[in-house]
Amino acid sequence: MWQKFTDFRYWVADHMSFSLVRSLMLGLLVLVILYFTLGAMLIHTVGDDPEFEPDSYVRKGSSSYAVAMASALVDREVNKHAWISNDPFFYPSAFLDNMAHFQQGIVAAVARFSYDLKDQLGRTRGSSMEDPDLKNATSALQYAGDQWVWEPSISLLPVSSSEAQYRAGLNKLRAYNKRLADGAAVFERRGDNLLATLDRFSLDVGASSASIDRHIREGIGCMFDMEADDVFYNVKGQAYAYYMILKGLRQDFDQIVSDRELSTTWDEMEKSLAAIIALDPLVVSNCSPDSMFLPNHLAAQGFYLLRARTQLKELANILLK
């Protein structure tokens, strides 16, 4: 009798131990799911607000609204929304590839603009030295967007992260604009400078349209193309940044826009970029462009992108005359 009682007690203890382990494992699984799901929901932000404005910007002296806008975009994505493109796999944001590619598109466009500032707008007809703040800003903004603080393939020691470099570039852009306001830097508001900037933007937009075309042709197609959304959101981020920077350039070059009667064409160009920004499908599909039932969001995006490029070229042609 005592032996049976002892065996039963061991059975109960073993059963309770197994139940406890199972409960702990189940609880841990639930916590992991909640951590990634709720964390991703809280972090996910595709900041495509076309009414976005730099915080408390007041034009002082010769300061540039376009530079202020470019700075505000970098500040928002790196400091306020948090830069996620380099987050390791154990971060909830590591799986938010749409947001990551949108952010990369924004910074790539700002980096392109910083080149124009360094080589054209921030110099006196190319005969002066490069502005040191713009030179450093351009270098920092070209840094890879997926670099975390530790990358064993580069060094076993900590390295400079993407956001650290972008913050450095942001500080240099702000320093340049402050010097500009104080009359200690150059921002040449000439028609040929605006023409060159619009030309370079149109080249960048053209490269993106070629990327879309290549993916439509080579992607695995339709609803199962897992890379279509990467292309879509990268182009959307680029178009959004150019839309906002061009709004700033319109203010900076308001006299030239008025004198050369650019307003109508400029309005149409802004509408084309705004149409790209407004595209917000639940699932990005890369189906056949002539499909009756399933859309091709890359083709739709590419259509408006080419319209924007054409209108940028039209603005440049008007400035040539």
Contacts in CASP RR format, 6 or more apart in sequence:
PFRMAT RR
TARGET T0000
AUTHOR 0000-0000-0000
METHOD contacts of the structure
MODEL  1
MWQKFTDFRYWVADHMSFSLVRSLMLGLLVLVILYFTLGAMLIHTVGDDP
EFEPDSYVRKGSSSYAVAMASALVDREVNKHAWISNDPFFYPSAFLDNMA
HFQQGIVAAVARFSYDLKDQLGRTRGSSMEDPDLKNATSALQYAGDQWVW
EPSISLLPVSSSEAQYRAGLNKLRAYNKRLADGAAVFERRGDNLLATLDR
FSLDVGASSASIDRHIREGIGCMFDMEADDVFYNVKGQAYAYYMILKGLR
QDFDQIVSDRELSTTWDEMEKSLAAIIALDPLVVSNCSPDSMFLPNHLAA
QGFYLLRARTQLKELANILLK
35 92 0 8 1.000
36 92 0 8 1.000
36 95 0 8 1.000
37 92 0 8 1.000
38 92 0 8 1.000
39 92 0 8 1.000
39 93 0 8 1.000
40 92 0 8 1.000
40 93 0 8 1.000
40 95 0 8 1.000
40 96 0 8 1.000
42 92 0 8 1.000
43 82 0 8 1.000
43 84 0 8 1.000
43 92 0 8 1.000
43 93 0 8 1.000
43 96 0 8 1.000
43 99 0 8 1.000
44 93 0 8 1.000
44 96 0 8 1.000
44 99 0 8 1.000
45 81 0 8 1.000
45 99 0 8 1.000
46 98 0 8 1.000
46 99 0 8 1.000
46 102 0 8 1.000
46 233 0 8 1.000
46 236 0 8 1.000
47 76 0 8 1.000
47 81 0 8 1.000
47 102 0 8 1.000
47 240 0 8 1.000
48 102 0 8 1.000
48 236 0 8 1.000
48 237 0 8 1.000
48 240 0 8 1.000
48 277 0 8 1.000
48 280 0 8 1.000
50 240 0 8 1.000
50 243 0 8 1.000
50 244 0 8 1.000
50 274 0 8 1.000
50 277 0 8 1.000
52 72 0 8 1.000
52 73 0 8 1.000
52 76 0 8 1.000
52 244 0 8 1.000
53 72 0 8 1.000
54 65 0 8 1.000
54 68 0 8 1.000
54 69 0 8 1.000
54 71 0 8 1.000
54 72 0 8 1.000
55 72 0 8 1.000
57 65 0 8 1.000
57 68 0 8 1.000
57 72 0 8 1.000
59 65 0 8 1.000
60 181 0 8 1.000
61 180 0 8 1.000
61 181 0 8 1.000
61 183 0 8 1.000
62 180 0 8 1.000
62 181 0 8 1.000
62 183 0 8 1.000
62 187 0 8 1.000
63 177 0 8 1.000
63 178 0 8 1.000
63 180 0 8 1.000
63 181 0 8 1.000
64 177 0 8 1.000
64 180 0 8 1.000
64 187 0 8 1.000
64 248 0 8 1.000
64 252 0 8 1.000
65 248 0 8 1.000
65 251 0 8 1.000
65 252 0 8 1.000
66 113 0 8 1.000
66 245 0 8 1.000
66 246 0 8 1.000
66 248 0 8 1.000
66 249 0 8 1.000
66 251 0 8 1.000
66 252 0 8 1.000
67 117 0 8 1.000
67 173 0 8 1.000
67 176 0 8 1.000
67 177 0 8 1.000
67 180 0 8 1.000
67 187 0 8 1.000
68 177 0 8 1.000
68 248 0 8 1.000
69 244 0 8 1.000
69 245 0 8 1.000
69 247 0 8 1.000
69 248 0 8 1.000
70 110 0 8 1.000
70 113 0 8 1.000
70 114 0 8 1.000
70 173 0 8 1.000
70 241 0 8 1.000
70 245 0 8 1.000
71 170 0 8 1.000
71 173 0 8 1.000
71 174 0 8 1.000
71 177 0 8 1.000
73 106 0 8 1.000
73 110 0 8 1.000
73 241 0 8 1.000
73 244 0 8 1.000
73 245 0 8 1.000
74 106 0 8 1.000
74 107 0 8 1.000
74 110 0 8 1.000
74 141 0 8 1.000
74 166 0 8 1.000
74 169 0 8 1.000
74 170 0 8 1.000
74 173 0 8 1.000
75 170 0 8 1.000
77 83 0 8 1.000
77 103 0 8 1.000
77 106 0 8 1.000
77 107 0 8 1.000
78 163 0 8 1.000
78 166 0 8 1.000
78 167 0 8 1.000
78 170 0 8 1.000
79 167 0 8 1.000
81 99 0 8 1.000
81 103 0 8 1.000
82 93 0 8 1.000
83 103 0 8 1.000
83 145 0 8 1.000
83 162 0 8 1.000
83 163 0 8 1.000
83 166 0 8 1.000
84 91 0 8 1.000
84 93 0 8 1.000
84 94 0 8 1.000
84 96 0 8 1.000
84 99 0 8 1.000
84 100 0 8 1.000
84 103 0 8 1.000
85 100 0 8 1.000
85 101 0 8 1.000
85 103 0 8 1.000
85 104 0 8 1.000
85 145 0 8 1.000
85 146 0 8 1.000
85 162 0 8 1.000
86 145 0 8 1.000
86 146 0 8 1.000
86 147 0 8 1.000
86 148 0 8 1.000
86 161 0 8 1.000
86 162 0 8 1.000
86 163 0 8 1.000
87 93 0 8 1.000
87 94 0 8 1.000
87 148 0 8 1.000
88 94 0 8 1.000
88 148 0 8 1.000
93 99 0 8 1.000
93 100 0 8 1.000
97 229 0 8 1.000
97 230 0 8 1.000
97 233 0 8 1.000
98 229 0 8 1.000
98 230 0 8 1.000
98 233 0 8 1.000
99 233 0 8 1.000
101 229 0 8 1.000
101 230 0 8 1.000
101 231 0 8 1.000
101 233 0 8 1.000
101 234 0 8 1.000
101 237 0 8 1.000
102 233 0 8 1.000
102 234 0 8 1.000
102 236 0 8 1.000
102 237 0 8 1.000
102 240 0 8 1.000
103 237 0 8 1.000
104 145 0 8 1.000
104 234 0 8 1.000
104 237 0 8 1.000
105 234 0 8 1.000
105 235 0 8 1.000
105 236 0 8 1.000
105 237 0 8 1.000
105 238 0 8 1.000
105 241 0 8 1.000
106 237 0 8 1.000
106 238 0 8 1.000
106 240 0 8 1.000
106 241 0 8 1.000
107 141 0 8 1.000
107 145 0 8 1.000
107 166 0 8 1.000
107 241 0 8 1.000
108 234 0 8 1.000
108 238 0 8 1.000
108 241 0 8 1.000
109 204 0 8 1.000
109 237 0 8 1.000
109 238 0 8 1.000
109 241 0 8 1.000
109 242 0 8 1.000
109 245 0 8 1.000
110 141 0 8 1.000
110 241 0 8 1.000
110 245 0 8 1.000
111 138 0 8 1.000
111 141 0 8 1.000
111 142 0 8 1.000
112 200 0 8 1.000
112 201 0 8 1.000
112 204 0 8 1.000
113 197 0 8 1.000
113 241 0 8 1.000
113 245 0 8 1.000
114 134 0 8 1.000
114 137 0 8 1.000
114 138 0 8 1.000
114 141 0 8 1.000
114 173 0 8 1.000
115 138 0 8 1.000
115 200 0 8 1.000
116 196 0 8 1.000
116 197 0 8 1.000
116 200 0 8 1.000
117 131 0 8 1.000
117 134 0 8 1.000
117 137 0 8 1.000
117 138 0 8 1.000
117 176 0 8 1.000
118 130 0 8 1.000
118 131 0 8 1.000
118 134 0 8 1.000
118 135 0 8 1.000
118 137 0 8 1.000
118 138 0 8 1.000
119 126 0 8 1.000
119 130 0 8 1.000
120 126 0 8 1.000
120 188 0 8 1.000
120 193 0 8 1.000
120 196 0 8 1.000
120 197 0 8 1.000
121 187 0 8 1.000
121 188 0 8 1.000
121 193 0 8 1.000
121 197 0 8 1.000
122 131 0 8 1.000
122 134 0 8 1.000
122 185 0 8 1.000
122 186 0 8 1.000
122 187 0 8 1.000
122 188 0 8 1.000
123 129 0 8 1.000
123 130 0 8 1.000
123 131 0 8 1.000
123 186 0 8 1.000
123 188 0 8 1.000
124 186 0 8 1.000
124 188 0 8 1.000
125 188 0 8 1.000
128 186 0 8 1.000
131 176 0 8 1.000
131 185 0 8 1.000
131 186 0 8 1.000
133 172 0 8 1.000
133 173 0 8 1.000
133 175 0 8 1.000
133 176 0 8 1.000
133 179 0 8 1.000
133 185 0 8 1.000
134 172 0 8 1.000
134 173 0 8 1.000
134 176 0 8 1.000
136 168 0 8 1.000
136 169 0 8 1.000
136 172 0 8 1.000
137 169 0 8 1.000
137 170 0 8 1.000
137 172 0 8 1.000
137 173 0 8 1.000
137 176 0 8 1.000
140 165 0 8 1.000
140 166 0 8 1.000
140 168 0 8 1.000
140 169 0 8 1.000
140 172 0 8 1.000
141 165 0 8 1.000
141 166 0 8 1.000
141 169 0 8 1.000
143 160 0 8 1.000
143 162 0 8 1.000
143 165 0 8 1.000
143 166 0 8 1.000
144 162 0 8 1.000
145 162 0 8 1.000
146 162 0 8 1.000
147 159 0 8 1.000
147 160 0 8 1.000
147 161 0 8 1.000
147 162 0 8 1.000
147 165 0 8 1.000
148 161 0 8 1.000
148 162 0 8 1.000
149 158 0 8 1.000
149 159 0 8 1.000
149 160 0 8 1.000
149 161 0 8 1.000
150 158 0 8 1.000
150 159 0 8 1.000
151 159 0 8 1.000
176 185 0 8 1.000
179 185 0 8 1.000
180 186 0 8 1.000
180 187 0 8 1.000
187 252 0 8 1.000
189 252 0 8 1.000
189 253 0 8 1.000
189 255 0 8 1.000
189 256 0 8 1.000
190 256 0 8 1.000
191 253 0 8 1.000
191 256 0 8 1.000
191 260 0 8 1.000
191 319 0 8 1.000
192 319 0 8 1.000
194 249 0 8 1.000
194 253 0 8 1.000
194 256 0 8 1.000
194 319 0 8 1.000
195 316 0 8 1.000
195 319 0 8 1.000
195 320 0 8 1.000
197 249 0 8 1.000
198 312 0 8 1.000
198 315 0 8 1.000
198 316 0 8 1.000
198 319 0 8 1.000
199 312 0 8 1.000
199 313 0 8 1.000
199 316 0 8 1.000
201 242 0 8 1.000
201 246 0 8 1.000
201 312 0 8 1.000
202 309 0 8 1.000
202 312 0 8 1.000
202 313 0 8 1.000
202 316 0 8 1.000
204 238 0 8 1.000
204 242 0 8 1.000
205 238 0 8 1.000
205 239 0 8 1.000
205 242 0 8 1.000
205 305 0 8 1.000
205 308 0 8 1.000
205 309 0 8 1.000
205 312 0 8 1.000
206 305 0 8 1.000
206 306 0 8 1.000
206 309 0 8 1.000
208 234 0 8 1.000
208 235 0 8 1.000
208 238 0 8 1.000
208 239 0 8 1.000
208 305 0 8 1.000
209 302 0 8 1.000
209 305 0 8 1.000
209 306 0 8 1.000
209 309 0 8 1.000
211 231 0 8 1.000
211 235 0 8 1.000
212 231 0 8 1.000
212 235 0 8 1.000
212 298 0 8 1.000
212 299 0 8 1.000
212 301 0 8 1.000
212 302 0 8 1.000
212 305 0 8 1.000
215 227 0 8 1.000
215 228 0 8 1.000
215 231 0 8 1.000
215 286 0 8 1.000
215 298 0 8 1.000
216 286 0 8 1.000
216 289 0 8 1.000
216 296 0 8 1.000
216 298 0 8 1.000
216 299 0 8 1.000
219 225 0 8 1.000
219 227 0 8 1.000
219 228 0 8 1.000
219 286 0 8 1.000
220 286 0 8 1.000
221 228 0 8 1.000
221 285 0 8 1.000
221 286 0 8 1.000
221 287 0 8 1.000
222 285 0 8 1.000
222 286 0 8 1.000
222 287 0 8 1.000
222 288 0 8 1.000
222 294 0 8 1.000
223 283 0 8 1.000
223 285 0 8 1.000
223 287 0 8 1.000
223 294 0 8 1.000
225 284 0 8 1.000
225 285 0 8 1.000
225 286 0 8 1.000
228 284 0 8 1.000
228 285 0 8 1.000
228 286 0 8 1.000
228 297 0 8 1.000
228 298 0 8 1.000
229 283 0 8 1.000
229 284 0 8 1.000
231 298 0 8 1.000
232 279 0 8 1.000
232 284 0 8 1.000
232 297 0 8 1.000
232 298 0 8 1.000
232 301 0 8 1.000
233 284 0 8 1.000
235 276 0 8 1.000
235 301 0 8 1.000
235 302 0 8 1.000
235 305 0 8 1.000
236 276 0 8 1.000
236 277 0 8 1.000
236 279 0 8 1.000
236 301 0 8 1.000
239 273 0 8 1.000
239 276 0 8 1.000
239 277 0 8 1.000
239 305 0 8 1.000
239 308 0 8 1.000
240 273 0 8 1.000
240 276 0 8 1.000
240 277 0 8 1.000
242 273 0 8 1.000
243 270 0 8 1.000
243 273 0 8 1.000
243 274 0 8 1.000
243 277 0 8 1.000
246 266 0 8 1.000
246 269 0 8 1.000
246 270 0 8 1.000
246 273 0 8 1.000
247 270 0 8 1.000
250 257 0 8 1.000
250 266 0 8 1.000
256 262 0 8 1.000
256 319 0 8 1.000
257 263 0 8 1.000
257 266 0 8 1.000
260 318 0 8 1.000
260 319 0 8 1.000
261 318 0 8 1.000
262 315 0 8 1.000
262 318 0 8 1.000
262 319 0 8 1.000
265 311 0 8 1.000
265 314 0 8 1.000
265 315 0 8 1.000
265 318 0 8 1.000
266 315 0 8 1.000
268 311 0 8 1.000
269 308 0 8 1.000
269 311 0 8 1.000
269 312 0 8 1.000
269 314 0 8 1.000
269 315 0 8 1.000
272 304 0 8 1.000
272 305 0 8 1.000
272 307 0 8 1.000
272 308 0 8 1.000
272 311 0 8 1.000
273 304 0 8 1.000
273 308 0 8 1.000
275 304 0 8 1.000
275 307 0 8 1.000
276 301 0 8 1.000
276 302 0 8 1.000
276 304 0 8 1.000
276 305 0 8 1.000
276 308 0 8 1.000
279 297 0 8 1.000
279 300 0 8 1.000
279 301 0 8 1.000
279 304 0 8 1.000
281 295 0 8 1.000
281 297 0 8 1.000
284 297 0 8 1.000
284 298 0 8 1.000
285 294 0 8 1.000
285 295 0 8 1.000
285 296 0 8 1.000
285 297 0 8 1.000
286 296 0 8 1.000
286 297 0 8 1.000
286 298 0 8 1.000
287 294 0 8 1.000
287 295 0 8 1.000
287 296 0 8 1.000
288 294 0 8 1.000
288 296 0 8 1.000
289 296 0 8 1.000
289 299 0 8 1.000
END
